[in-house]
Amino acid sequence: MSEVGSRVEGASSTCPGTLKEPMSVRVRYAPSPTGSPHVGNIRTALFCHLFARRHQGVMMLRIEDTDRSRYVPGCEEEIEESIAWIHIDWQEGPDKGGPHAPYRQSERAEKGIYAQWADQLLAAGHAYKAFDTSAELEEMREFQQINKQPIGYFGGKWRDASPDEVEAAESAGMRPVIRLKMPRGKMLVVQDAIRGRVEFRSDDVDDPVLIKADGMPTYHFAAMVDDHLMETTHIIRGEEWISSAPKHVWLFEAFGWEPPIFVHVPVIKGKDGSKLSKRHGDTRCLDFRSAGYLPEALANFIALIGWSPGGDREIMTIREMEESFSLEGLQPSPGVFDSDKLKWMNGHYVRQIDPSKLLSVVREFWSHPETQSYWKDRTPVEGEADPTQVRTGLDALCHAPEEYALACLKLEQERVTTLADFGPACLFFLVDEPEMDTKAVDKWFGQAHVPALLEAFIKLCQAAGDSASPETCEAWVREYAASAGLEKLGPVVHPLRVALTGKTAGPGLFELMSVLGPGRMLRRLRRAQGLLITA
């Protein structure tokens, strides 16, 4: 470990982020199974993946599950499913094994891995046993708050307790925690690959718990011990951990270990500059899948929150991001989660799907149990697809004849932004009587020329047989406009569109007429006759 970080990105204190001679990179994504992974978690995992791939290195998945009180069953499986869904690959982990197994910290604790290192710190005088009760700790916090002092444990009576006092407490059956003895009167320096040199006065840093009373290690201890033992070269994690970094730097110094390179990636905020929340789009990763986002689009989008590949590039494949990723491109300023940009980007990826494969992609999306559950329980949100129309449209699409369903999808492929959008977009193709826009009906079905228009197209459909090409449908419209003495096509196109689709907007009229076919058009035109408004 003594040479780790000496020839890699971020190793220079004078020019953080500078790429030097490549070496074997080892990074870890180390989530706690205490809740569903959200955007920030997944971005950290993605950065680890991209950095490891860029340097032909190794990405580890390490499950930090020592906080058993907050452990959520099934969460570990969701973490793995989430990162695998957006094409993040890891080479070592609980599911794959590796030279540093086990990769669950609870299992490592059971093997006694952490206890031996805690004992070493105790023996060296860098840690101590503290026997404070919960009531005493609460009293300490209240005193600090009242007197406007820094909040935290800065030693109490146990930091410099004599061996006899410690022995007496243990003999009395008191269960201690083991705390790190932070130095006093020292400047602690964290060398961050993004921000450069960050200094902390050690007197302002409290003594963290390393081993809890139940014998389980805390994050501060287990993560750093594992990073050393697993030969981690770069610790890529969220900016919120910067305040804890001096404790971690001191741990490495106390052990005589060389620390990895710290890379604290910027926080993610909403477009309004406030902390990212659910209303901004900060939702569990797999909900994006259920909402109809493609994994390639989500990976592309979140990679660019706080990272710039240089130039004006925005659309990038995972391979292109792997080839371009560099710590130099990471920004210290907060990134912004722009849901409109995500939709735009996802729409681009939807349009890149080979039309011949589009139906299978949509049907696979809708067949997933989580997708149907998501839309079943979804509350309508302004600006998003209507849940009822999503369910009805996609159900119908999945049961429609394959050739007809694919023709419908192709017409709407240029207009949707998510896979779920195909439900509302294609609904008018798939129901016998599409819902009619009352404003459109009021506007067009009361005009004097419309009854004759509908009657003329009814006769055209009756005589057309089983099909009509887009060119044929266009000829019908143009010939009727000319015969009726209409200078523009609008008076023909708009009422026809409303009669056939119930809407005033949609794909090209001639193309959708061809897809509907003469039989469907005939039934809808006759229905429209019954909705005509007479003076």
C-alpha positions as CSV (number, residue, x, y, z in Angstrom):
1,M,0.0,0.0,0.0
2,S,2.9,2.4,0.5
3,E,3.1,3.1,-3.3
4,V,-0.7,3.5,-3.9
5,G,-1.6,6.9,-5.3
6,S,1.9,7.9,-6.2
7,R,1.5,7.7,-10.0
8,V,-2.3,8.3,-10.6
9,E,-4.8,11.0,-11.2
10,G,-5.1,13.3,-8.2
11,A,-1.8,12.3,-6.6
12,S,-0.2,15.7,-7.1
13,S,-0.8,18.2,-4.3
14,T,0.2,21.1,-6.6
15,C,-2.1,20.1,-9.5
16,P,-4.9,17.9,-8.3
17,G,-6.6,15.8,-10.9
18,T,-3.5,15.8,-13.2
19,L,-3.1,12.5,-15.1
20,K,0.3,10.9,-14.5
21,E,1.7,7.5,-15.4
22,P,-1.2,5.0,-15.2
23,M,-1.1,2.3,-12.6
24,S,-3.5,-0.3,-11.3
25,V,-6.6,1.5,-10.2
26,R,-8.9,0.0,-7.6
27,V,-12.1,1.8,-6.6
28,R,-15.0,0.8,-4.5
29,Y,-18.7,1.5,-4.5
30,A,-19.7,1.0,-0.9
31,P,-23.4,1.5,-0.3
32,S,-25.2,0.8,3.0
33,P,-28.3,-1.4,2.5
34,T,-30.5,1.0,4.5
35,G,-32.7,2.3,1.6
36,S,-33.2,2.3,-2.1
37,P,-30.4,3.8,-4.2
38,H,-31.2,7.3,-5.6
39,V,-29.6,9.5,-8.2
40,G,-26.6,10.6,-6.0
41,N,-25.8,7.0,-5.0
42,I,-26.0,5.8,-8.6
43,R,-23.8,8.7,-9.9
44,T,-21.1,7.7,-7.4
45,A,-21.2,4.1,-8.7
46,L,-21.1,5.3,-12.3
47,F,-18.1,7.5,-11.7
48,C,-16.3,4.5,-10.0
49,H,-17.2,2.3,-13.0
50,L,-16.0,4.9,-15.6
51,F,-12.8,5.7,-13.7
52,A,-11.9,2.0,-13.4
53,R,-12.7,1.3,-17.0
54,R,-10.7,4.3,-18.2
55,H,-7.6,2.9,-16.4
56,Q,-8.3,-0.8,-17.0
57,G,-8.6,-1.1,-13.3
58,V,-11.0,-2.9,-10.8
59,M,-14.3,-1.7,-9.3
60,M,-15.3,-3.4,-6.1
61,L,-18.9,-3.5,-4.7
62,R,-18.6,-3.5,-0.9
63,I,-21.8,-3.7,1.2
64,E,-21.3,-1.6,4.4
65,D,-24.0,-3.2,6.6
66,T,-22.6,-2.7,10.1
67,D,-25.6,-0.6,11.1
68,R,-27.9,-3.4,11.7
69,S,-30.6,-1.2,13.2
70,R,-31.2,0.5,9.9
71,Y,-30.7,-2.6,7.7
72,V,-33.4,-3.1,5.1
73,P,-34.0,-6.7,3.8
74,G,-33.8,-6.9,0.0
75,C,-32.0,-3.6,-0.3
76,E,-28.7,-5.2,-1.2
77,E,-30.4,-7.0,-4.1
78,E,-32.0,-3.7,-5.2
79,I,-28.6,-2.0,-5.2
80,E,-27.1,-4.7,-7.4
81,E,-30.1,-4.6,-9.8
82,S,-30.0,-0.8,-10.0
83,I,-26.4,-0.5,-11.0
84,A,-26.4,-3.5,-13.3
85,W,-29.5,-2.0,-15.1
86,I,-27.5,1.1,-16.1
87,H,-24.6,-1.1,-17.3
88,I,-22.3,-0.6,-14.3
89,D,-20.0,-3.5,-14.0
90,W,-18.0,-4.6,-11.0
91,Q,-15.3,-7.2,-10.8
92,E,-15.3,-8.0,-7.1
93,G,-18.2,-8.1,-4.6
94,P,-20.5,-10.3,-2.5
95,D,-21.9,-11.9,-5.6
96,K,-18.6,-12.4,-7.4
97,G,-16.1,-13.0,-4.7
98,G,-12.5,-11.8,-5.1
99,P,-9.1,-11.7,-3.5
100,H,-10.4,-9.6,-0.5
101,A,-13.5,-11.5,0.3
102,P,-15.8,-11.3,2.1
103,Y,-17.2,-8.0,0.7
104,R,-20.0,-7.6,3.3
105,Q,-18.7,-5.7,6.4
106,S,-21.0,-7.7,8.7
107,E,-19.2,-10.9,7.6
108,R,-15.9,-9.2,7.9
109,A,-16.7,-8.2,11.5
110,E,-17.7,-11.8,12.3
111,K,-14.3,-12.9,11.2
112,G,-12.7,-10.4,13.6
113,I,-11.0,-8.3,10.9
114,Y,-11.8,-5.0,12.6
115,A,-11.2,-6.0,16.2
116,Q,-7.6,-6.7,15.7
117,W,-7.0,-3.3,14.2
118,A,-8.9,-1.6,17.0
119,D,-6.7,-3.4,19.5
120,Q,-3.6,-2.1,17.7
121,L,-4.9,1.5,18.0
122,L,-5.6,1.0,21.7
123,A,-2.1,-0.4,22.3
124,A,-0.5,2.5,20.4
125,G,-2.5,5.1,22.4
126,H,-4.4,6.3,19.3
127,A,-7.8,5.0,20.6
128,Y,-9.5,4.7,24.0
129,K,-12.4,3.1,25.6
130,A,-15.3,5.3,26.6
131,F,-18.0,4.2,29.0
132,D,-20.4,7.2,28.8
133,T,-24.1,6.4,29.2
134,S,-26.7,7.6,26.9
135,A,-27.9,10.1,29.6
136,E,-24.4,11.4,30.0
137,L,-23.9,11.9,26.3
138,E,-27.3,13.7,26.0
139,E,-26.3,16.0,29.0
140,M,-23.0,16.8,27.2
141,R,-24.8,17.8,24.0
142,E,-27.3,20.0,25.9
143,F,-24.4,21.7,27.7
144,Q,-22.6,22.3,24.4
145,Q,-25.8,23.7,22.8
146,I,-26.5,26.0,25.7
147,N,-23.0,27.4,25.8
148,K,-22.7,27.6,21.9
149,Q,-19.8,25.1,21.9
150,P,-19.0,22.8,19.0
151,I,-21.2,19.7,19.2
152,G,-19.4,16.4,19.5
153,Y,-17.4,14.2,21.8
154,F,-14.0,15.9,22.5
155,G,-12.8,13.5,25.2
156,G,-15.0,13.7,28.2
157,K,-13.5,12.0,31.2
158,W,-12.4,8.9,29.3
159,R,-10.0,10.2,26.8
160,D,-7.2,10.4,29.4
161,A,-8.6,8.0,31.9
162,S,-6.1,5.8,33.8
163,P,-5.8,2.1,33.2
164,D,-7.3,1.6,36.7
165,E,-10.4,3.7,35.9
166,V,-10.9,1.7,32.7
167,E,-10.5,-1.6,34.5
168,A,-12.9,-0.6,37.2
169,A,-15.6,0.3,34.7
170,E,-15.2,-3.0,32.9
171,S,-15.3,-4.9,36.2
172,A,-18.5,-3.1,36.9
173,G,-20.0,-4.6,33.7
174,M,-20.0,-1.3,31.8
175,R,-19.8,-1.8,28.0
176,P,-17.6,0.7,26.3
177,V,-17.3,2.0,22.8
178,I,-13.8,2.5,21.3
179,R,-13.1,6.0,20.1
180,L,-10.4,7.4,17.9
181,K,-8.1,9.8,19.8
182,M,-7.9,12.7,17.5
183,P,-4.6,14.7,17.9
184,R,-4.7,18.2,19.4
185,G,-2.9,21.3,18.1
186,K,-2.4,19.8,14.7
187,M,-3.4,20.8,11.2
188,L,-4.9,17.9,9.3
189,V,-4.6,18.1,5.6
190,V,-7.0,16.3,3.2
191,Q,-5.7,16.2,-0.4
192,D,-8.8,16.1,-2.6
193,A,-8.5,15.4,-6.3
194,I,-11.1,18.0,-7.1
195,R,-10.6,20.8,-4.6
196,G,-6.9,20.4,-3.9
197,R,-5.6,20.9,-0.3
198,V,-8.3,21.2,2.4
199,E,-7.1,21.9,5.9
200,F,-8.8,21.2,9.2
201,R,-7.8,22.2,12.7
202,S,-7.6,19.0,14.7
203,D,-9.0,20.8,17.8
204,D,-12.3,21.2,15.9
205,V,-12.7,17.5,15.1
206,D,-14.4,15.3,17.7
207,D,-13.3,11.8,18.6
208,P,-15.4,9.4,16.5
209,V,-16.6,6.0,17.7
210,L,-14.7,3.2,16.0
211,I,-16.3,0.2,17.6
212,K,-19.8,0.4,19.0
213,A,-20.8,-1.2,22.3
214,D,-22.2,-4.2,20.5
215,G,-18.8,-4.8,19.0
216,M,-19.7,-3.7,15.5
217,P,-17.5,-1.2,13.7
218,T,-18.7,2.2,12.5
219,Y,-18.4,3.5,9.0
220,H,-15.5,5.7,10.0
221,F,-13.4,2.7,11.0
222,A,-14.6,-0.2,8.9
223,A,-14.5,1.7,5.6
224,M,-11.0,3.0,6.1
225,V,-9.6,-0.4,7.3
226,D,-11.2,-2.0,4.3
227,D,-9.9,0.6,1.9
228,H,-6.4,-0.2,3.1
229,L,-6.8,-4.0,3.1
230,M,-8.6,-4.0,-0.2
231,E,-5.9,-1.8,-1.7
232,T,-8.3,1.0,-2.7
233,T,-6.4,3.6,-4.7
234,H,-9.2,6.2,-4.9
235,I,-12.1,6.9,-2.6
236,I,-14.8,8.4,-4.8
237,R,-17.7,9.5,-2.6
238,G,-20.1,12.4,-2.1
239,E,-19.1,15.9,-1.0
240,E,-21.0,15.5,2.3
241,W,-18.1,13.2,3.5
242,I,-15.5,16.1,3.4
243,S,-16.2,17.0,7.0
244,S,-15.4,13.4,8.0
245,A,-12.3,13.2,5.9
246,P,-9.9,14.6,8.6
247,K,-10.9,11.6,10.8
248,H,-10.1,9.3,8.0
249,V,-6.8,10.9,7.2
250,W,-5.8,10.7,10.8
251,L,-6.7,7.0,11.0
252,F,-4.4,6.3,8.1
253,E,-1.7,8.3,9.7
254,A,-2.2,6.6,13.1
255,F,-1.7,3.2,11.4
256,G,1.2,4.4,9.3
257,W,-0.7,3.7,6.1
258,E,-0.6,5.9,3.0
259,P,-4.1,7.0,2.3
260,P,-5.9,6.6,-1.0
261,I,-6.7,9.6,-3.2
262,F,-9.9,11.3,-1.9
263,V,-12.4,12.3,-4.6
264,H,-15.4,14.2,-3.2
265,V,-17.8,14.6,-6.0
266,P,-20.2,17.7,-5.9
267,V,-23.6,17.6,-4.5
268,I,-26.7,17.5,-6.8
269,K,-29.2,20.3,-6.6
270,G,-32.6,21.0,-8.2
271,K,-33.0,23.6,-11.0
272,D,-34.1,26.1,-8.4
273,G,-30.8,25.8,-6.5
274,S,-32.2,24.0,-3.5
275,K,-31.3,20.6,-2.2
276,L,-32.4,17.8,-4.5
277,S,-35.7,16.3,-3.4
278,K,-38.3,14.1,-4.8
279,R,-40.1,17.0,-6.5
280,H,-37.0,17.6,-8.5
281,G,-36.7,14.0,-9.6
282,D,-34.6,12.5,-6.8
283,T,-36.3,9.1,-6.9
284,R,-35.1,5.6,-6.5
285,C,-33.1,4.4,-9.5
286,L,-35.5,1.6,-10.5
287,D,-38.4,4.0,-10.6
288,F,-36.8,5.6,-13.6
289,R,-37.0,2.2,-15.3
290,S,-40.6,1.9,-14.4
291,A,-41.3,5.5,-15.6
292,G,-40.0,4.5,-19.0
293,Y,-36.5,5.8,-19.1
294,L,-33.8,3.9,-20.9
295,P,-30.7,2.9,-18.9
296,E,-28.4,4.3,-21.5
297,A,-30.1,7.7,-21.3
298,L,-30.1,7.8,-17.5
299,A,-26.4,6.8,-17.3
300,N,-25.6,9.5,-19.9
301,F,-27.6,12.1,-18.0
302,I,-26.3,11.5,-14.5
303,A,-22.7,11.2,-15.6
304,L,-22.9,14.8,-16.8
305,I,-24.1,16.1,-13.5
306,G,-20.8,17.5,-12.1
307,W,-18.6,16.1,-14.8
308,S,-17.6,17.6,-18.1
309,P,-16.0,15.5,-20.9
310,G,-14.8,18.6,-22.6
311,G,-16.2,20.4,-25.7
312,D,-19.9,20.5,-26.3
313,R,-20.6,16.8,-26.1
314,E,-23.8,15.7,-24.4
315,I,-25.0,12.5,-26.0
316,M,-22.4,9.8,-25.1
317,T,-22.5,6.0,-25.1
318,I,-21.3,4.2,-22.0
319,R,-18.2,3.2,-24.0
320,E,-17.5,6.8,-25.0
321,M,-17.8,7.9,-21.4
322,E,-15.4,5.2,-20.3
323,E,-12.9,6.4,-22.8
324,S,-13.3,10.1,-21.9
325,F,-13.7,10.0,-18.1
326,S,-11.1,11.9,-16.1
327,L,-11.0,13.4,-12.6
328,E,-9.9,16.6,-14.3
329,G,-13.4,16.9,-15.7
330,L,-15.1,16.8,-12.3
331,Q,-16.4,20.1,-11.1
332,P,-16.3,21.4,-7.5
333,S,-19.5,23.4,-7.9
334,P,-22.9,21.7,-7.4
335,G,-24.4,19.8,-10.3
336,V,-28.0,20.4,-11.4
337,F,-30.7,17.8,-11.9
338,D,-32.7,19.1,-14.9
339,S,-35.6,16.8,-15.5
340,D,-36.4,18.5,-18.8
341,K,-33.0,17.7,-20.0
342,L,-33.4,14.1,-18.9
343,K,-36.6,13.8,-20.9
344,W,-35.0,15.3,-24.0
345,M,-32.0,13.0,-23.7
346,N,-34.2,10.0,-23.2
347,G,-36.3,11.0,-26.2
348,H,-33.1,10.9,-28.3
349,Y,-32.3,7.4,-27.1
350,V,-35.9,6.3,-27.8
351,R,-35.5,7.5,-31.4
352,Q,-32.3,5.5,-31.8
353,I,-34.0,2.2,-31.2
354,D,-34.2,0.2,-34.4
355,P,-37.9,0.3,-35.4
356,S,-37.9,-3.4,-36.0
357,K,-37.0,-3.9,-32.3
358,L,-39.2,-1.2,-30.9
359,L,-42.3,-3.3,-30.2
360,S,-40.3,-5.9,-28.2
361,V,-38.6,-3.1,-26.2
362,V,-42.0,-1.6,-25.3
363,R,-43.6,-4.9,-24.5
364,E,-40.7,-6.0,-22.4
365,F,-40.9,-2.7,-20.5
366,W,-44.6,-3.1,-19.8
367,S,-44.4,-6.7,-18.9
368,H,-42.1,-6.0,-15.9
369,P,-44.1,-6.4,-12.7
370,E,-42.6,-3.3,-11.1
371,T,-43.6,-1.2,-14.1
372,Q,-47.2,-2.2,-13.8
373,S,-47.2,-1.7,-10.1
374,Y,-45.6,1.8,-10.5
375,W,-48.4,3.0,-12.9
376,K,-51.2,1.3,-11.0
377,D,-50.5,3.3,-7.9
378,R,-49.3,6.5,-9.7
379,T,-51.0,9.7,-8.8
380,P,-51.5,12.0,-11.8
381,V,-48.8,14.7,-12.0
382,E,-49.0,17.8,-14.2
383,G,-46.6,17.5,-17.1
384,E,-46.4,13.7,-17.0
385,A,-48.2,11.0,-18.8
386,D,-51.7,10.2,-17.4
387,P,-51.4,6.9,-15.5
388,T,-54.8,5.6,-16.7
389,Q,-53.9,6.3,-20.3
390,V,-50.5,4.7,-19.8
391,R,-52.1,1.5,-18.5
392,T,-54.9,1.4,-21.0
393,G,-52.7,2.2,-24.0
394,L,-49.8,-0.1,-23.2
395,D,-52.2,-3.0,-22.3
396,A,-53.9,-2.6,-25.7
397,L,-50.6,-2.2,-27.5
398,C,-49.3,-5.4,-26.0
399,H,-52.4,-7.3,-27.1
400,A,-52.8,-5.8,-30.6
401,P,-51.7,-7.6,-33.7
402,E,-48.0,-7.3,-34.1
403,E,-47.9,-5.6,-37.5
404,Y,-50.5,-3.0,-36.5
405,A,-48.9,-2.3,-33.1
406,L,-45.5,-1.8,-34.7
407,A,-47.0,0.6,-37.3
408,C,-48.5,2.6,-34.5
409,L,-45.3,2.8,-32.5
410,K,-43.3,3.9,-35.5
411,L,-45.5,6.8,-36.1
412,E,-45.2,8.0,-32.5
413,Q,-41.5,7.2,-32.1
414,E,-40.4,10.7,-33.1
415,R,-42.9,12.3,-30.7
416,V,-42.5,10.6,-27.3
417,T,-39.8,11.0,-24.6
418,T,-40.3,7.9,-22.6
419,L,-41.4,4.3,-23.2
420,A,-44.5,5.0,-21.0
421,D,-45.5,7.9,-23.4
422,F,-46.3,5.3,-26.0
423,G,-49.4,4.4,-24.0
424,P,-51.2,7.8,-24.3
425,A,-49.7,8.5,-27.7
426,C,-51.0,5.3,-29.3
427,L,-54.2,5.0,-27.4
428,F,-56.4,6.5,-30.2
429,F,-55.1,3.9,-32.6
430,L,-56.1,1.0,-30.3
431,V,-59.6,1.8,-29.0
432,D,-62.8,1.6,-31.0
433,E,-64.0,5.1,-29.9
434,P,-61.2,7.5,-28.9
435,E,-62.0,10.1,-26.4
436,M,-63.0,13.3,-28.2
437,D,-61.5,16.7,-27.3
438,T,-64.7,18.7,-26.6
439,K,-63.0,22.0,-27.6
440,A,-61.9,20.6,-30.9
441,V,-65.4,19.2,-31.6
442,D,-66.9,22.6,-30.8
443,K,-64.5,24.3,-33.1
444,W,-64.7,22.1,-36.1
445,F,-67.9,20.1,-36.1
446,G,-70.1,23.2,-36.3
447,Q,-68.6,24.5,-39.5
448,A,-70.8,24.4,-42.5
449,H,-68.5,22.5,-44.8
450,V,-67.8,19.6,-42.4
451,P,-70.9,17.4,-43.0
452,A,-70.1,17.2,-46.7
453,L,-66.5,16.5,-45.9
454,L,-67.3,13.6,-43.6
455,E,-69.7,12.1,-46.1
456,A,-67.2,12.3,-49.0
457,F,-64.5,10.5,-47.0
458,I,-67.0,7.9,-45.9
459,K,-67.6,7.1,-49.5
460,L,-63.8,7.0,-50.2
461,C,-63.3,4.5,-47.4
462,Q,-66.1,2.3,-48.6
463,A,-64.6,2.1,-52.0
464,A,-61.0,1.7,-50.9
465,G,-60.9,-2.0,-49.9
466,D,-58.7,-3.2,-47.0
467,S,-55.9,-0.6,-47.2
468,A,-54.9,2.8,-48.3
469,S,-51.3,4.0,-48.6
470,P,-50.2,7.4,-47.2
471,E,-49.9,8.6,-50.8
472,T,-53.5,7.6,-51.5
473,C,-54.7,9.3,-48.4
474,E,-52.8,12.5,-49.3
475,A,-54.4,12.4,-52.8
476,W,-57.9,12.1,-51.2
477,V,-57.3,15.2,-49.1
478,R,-55.8,17.3,-51.9
479,E,-58.4,16.3,-54.4
480,Y,-61.3,17.0,-52.0
481,A,-59.9,20.4,-51.1
482,A,-59.6,21.3,-54.8
483,S,-63.1,20.0,-55.6
484,A,-64.6,22.0,-52.7
485,G,-62.8,25.2,-53.8
486,L,-60.7,25.3,-50.6
487,E,-57.4,27.2,-51.1
488,K,-55.7,25.6,-48.1
489,L,-55.7,22.1,-46.7
490,G,-56.4,23.1,-43.1
491,P,-60.2,23.1,-43.4
492,V,-59.9,19.5,-44.5
493,V,-57.0,18.2,-42.4
494,H,-58.2,19.6,-39.0
495,P,-61.8,18.2,-38.9
496,L,-60.5,14.9,-40.3
497,R,-57.9,14.6,-37.6
498,V,-60.5,15.3,-34.9
499,A,-62.9,12.8,-36.4
500,L,-60.3,10.1,-36.7
501,T,-58.2,10.6,-33.5
502,G,-60.3,12.8,-31.2
503,K,-57.3,15.2,-30.9
504,T,-56.0,18.3,-32.7
505,A,-52.3,17.1,-32.7
506,G,-50.5,13.9,-33.5
507,P,-48.4,12.3,-36.2
508,G,-48.8,13.1,-39.9
509,L,-52.4,12.8,-41.0
510,F,-51.7,10.9,-44.2
511,E,-49.6,8.3,-42.3
512,L,-52.0,7.8,-39.5
513,M,-54.9,7.4,-41.9
514,S,-53.0,4.7,-43.7
515,V,-52.2,2.9,-40.4
516,L,-55.9,3.1,-39.3
517,G,-57.0,1.7,-42.6
518,P,-60.3,2.3,-44.4
519,G,-62.3,0.0,-42.0
520,R,-61.4,1.9,-38.8
521,M,-61.6,5.3,-40.6
522,L,-65.1,4.4,-41.8
523,R,-66.4,3.6,-38.3
524,R,-64.8,6.7,-36.8
525,L,-66.2,9.0,-39.6
526,R,-69.7,7.7,-39.0
527,R,-69.3,8.3,-35.3
528,A,-68.2,11.8,-36.0
529,Q,-71.3,12.4,-38.1
530,G,-73.3,11.8,-34.9
531,L,-71.4,14.5,-33.2
532,L,-72.0,17.2,-35.8
533,I,-73.2,20.5,-34.4
534,T,-76.2,21.9,-36.2
535,A,-77.2,25.5,-35.9
